[in-house]
Amino acid sequence: MPPGTRAQRTTRTVTFVRILHLSADFLWPAGDGGRLRSIAQLRVLSSIPEVEQIEMFCLCEEEIGAERRADLEREIPKLTVLDPVFHPVHLFRHRRYVPRVVLLRVLRGIPYLAAKWDSPAVAQALRRELAGRDFDVVWINGLGMAYYLPLIHDLLPMARVVLDQHNVESDRFVEFARRQRGVRRIIADAEARAAIRYERSILRGVDAVGAISDSDARGLRELAAVDARVVPHVVSIAPPVERDAVDLRLCYAGKLSWEPNLRGVDWFCREVWPIVRERLPDATLEIAGAGLPTDASGQQIAPTAWRAPGITMLGFRRDIDVVYARSAAMIAPLFGPFGISIKLLEAFRHGIPVVTTPDGAWGLPVEDGRELFIESEPAAFASRVVELATSGASRARLQAAAYSYLERHHAIATAQSAVRELVGLGDSPPHVAAEEALDPVTAPA
C-alpha cells in the first residue's frame, strides 16, 4: 500500500475528536526521557479544543494502583486511563518470556523488534476494551504498540492512525551490528535488516507519522518514504531557584537501563572522572536514575567504575529539581543513535549547564560553547566539566543561551500546529493561551 493511502481514505471533518492513546508504558511519574516526551505529547493533545476525550490503553511491568492512575488523570485534562495490562517490556528481566520471542523469530521470522511485543493477553485486552467502541484517532505512542496495528485496523477501521515515533528504532540494531565481529556480526546484520523491513512496513501502514526532530524526520523519510511531521518537544522554563555550587557538585540524571545512557555514564566514570578528580579533588558526582539491577535490600548494583571516590548513586528521585539546584553542572554523555536527548532539554529548563557528547546533542540545533559544551575526548570533556564547576561566568552564559533556545524552539504553539495536522484537524487552532494549555512538569530522574 503506497504511503498516504489510508490517510486519504480516512481523513474526515469532525467537530469533536475522541482519541485512543496506546502506550507500551504507564507514563507516570515521568521519570525518563521517553515518559517526559509522552507526557508532553499528551498535554498538547489535551490542550487542543476539539479534542473531547483521550482514553489510554497501556502496558506495565508492575501493579498500577488506583492512586497512580488518578495522579496521571489529574495531570492530563480529558484523560481516562484504562486498566493497564502486564507485559515484560524489559524482556531480559523476565527471562521466562524469552523462549517465546526466540520461537517467533525462528519459526515465523518475526524480528526481535516486533516479537518482544507479541502477547495474546494484550491482544485479548484490546479486543475487550474496544468492543463496541468508536474513536476518531488512534495515537500510537512509539513503535512498541504499533505491533498491534493490524488489530487496530480490524477493530477501528474508520479511525485515523497516528504513529508518534520517538526514534528511528532500526538504527539501534544497525549501530549494534557495526560493533560486532565474526558470527555475531552475521547474526546482528540479519536482525538489523529484519528490523528495517518491519519498521518500514509499520511506517507505511499508518495515516500519519510524528517525529521528534528534523534529523529523525529525514531518517524516517529515507527509511520508508513517509512525510513525518516534526512535533517539537514542549518545554516550559522552570521557576528559578537559588543555586549552591560552592561544593563542586556535579550530577547526572537519566534512565540507566537505556543503552546510550549506560554506555555514556560508564565511559565518563572510567575515562573522565579520574581526570576531573585529579584537578578537583573535592568534586563530587551524584548519579540519579532507575534501571540498574538491585540487591536483596533494593540498593542499586553499580558497575565497578561507578563506585569510585566522590560518586554517589541516588537511584530514582522524584525531586530531581532539588538535585539540579545543588549542582554546578550536569554531565550528559551519550553514545548511540536515538531521537533527541530529553535530559538536555530538562537541564536547560532548570537552568543547569550541561556537558555532553556529540551523540547527546544530535538532532538539536544547539552549538558547542553557546547553549552547552560538546566534547568527545575524555581530557576535553573533563576540562569543560572543571570549567563549569569553577566558573560562575561560564555557567551564567550557558544558562542564558539555553533559556533563549527553549523559547525559540520548544514553545507550545508550534507543537499544537503539528499535532493538529497529525490528527487531521488542520494547522489553524482556535486561540488558546500557552500558559493555559501546558503546565510545567517537574520531572523525576
Sequence and secondary structure as in RCSB ss.txt:
>XXXX:A:sequence
MPPGTRAQRTTRTVTFVRILHLSADFLWPAGDGGRLRSIAQLRVLSSIPEVEQIEMFCLCEEEIGAERRADLERE
IPKLTVLDPVFHPVHLFRHRRYVPRVVLLRVLRGIPYLAAKWDSPAVAQALRRELAGRDFDVVWINGLGMAYYLP
LIHDLLPMARVVLDQHNVESDRFVEFARRQRGVRRIIADAEARAAIRYERSILRGVDAVGAISDSDARGLRELAA
VDARVVPHVVSIAPPVERDAVDLRLCYAGKLSWEPNLRGVDWFCREVWPIVRERLPDATLEIAGAGLPTDASGQQ
IAPTAWRAPGITMLGFRRDIDVVYARSAAMIAPLFGPFGISIKLLEAFRHGIPVVTTPDGAWGLPVEDGRELFIE
SEPAAFASRVVELATSGASRARLQAAAYSYLERHHAIATAQSAVRELVGLGDSPPHVAAEEALDPVTAPA
>XXXX:A:secstr
  TTHHHHHH    SSEEEEEEESS   S  SHHHHHHHHHHHHHHHSTTEEEEEEEEEESS   HHHHHHHHHH
STTEEE   EE  SSGGGSGGGHHHHHHHHHHH   HHHHTT  HHHHHHHHHHHTT   SEEEEESTTGGGGHH
HHHHH TTSEEEEE SS THHHHHHHHHT  HHHHHHHHHHHHHHHHHHHHHHHHSSEEEESSHHHHHHHHHHH 
   EE               TT EEEEES TTSHHHHHHHHHIIIIIHHHHHHH TT EEEEE S S B TTS B
   GGGGSTTEEEEES TTHHHHHHT SEEEE   S  S  HHHHHHHHTT  EEE HHHHTTS   BTTTBEE 
 SHHHHHHHHHHHHH HHHHHHHHHHHHHHHHHHS HHHHHHHHHHHHTS S      HHHH        
